[in-house]
């Protein structure tokens, strides 16, 4: 059975790779710091991976299960990045003193 690679499948594969790579980033950061951490790159990889796989499921495959499966993690990741950026702005002036 031959595997057919379409442009949308490539988008889906890259999205899946990035979404999976975030766990290796988290593992490395935890191992390095010897405590459980979620580095910002984890969230950025989550967002980019979710957007790409969501695009694949919307336009490449038109699969409602895949759309739902990828939309929720994207919103959670976006929320975490927004909270981090908001917190960073609130903390920065206090650290300058």
Buried (B, 14 or more C-beta within 10 A) or exposed (E): EEEEEEEBBEBBBBBBEBBEBBEEBBEEBBEEEEEEEBBBBBBBBBBBBBBBBBBBBBEBBEEEEBBEBBBEBBEEBBEBBEEEEEEEEEEEEEEEE
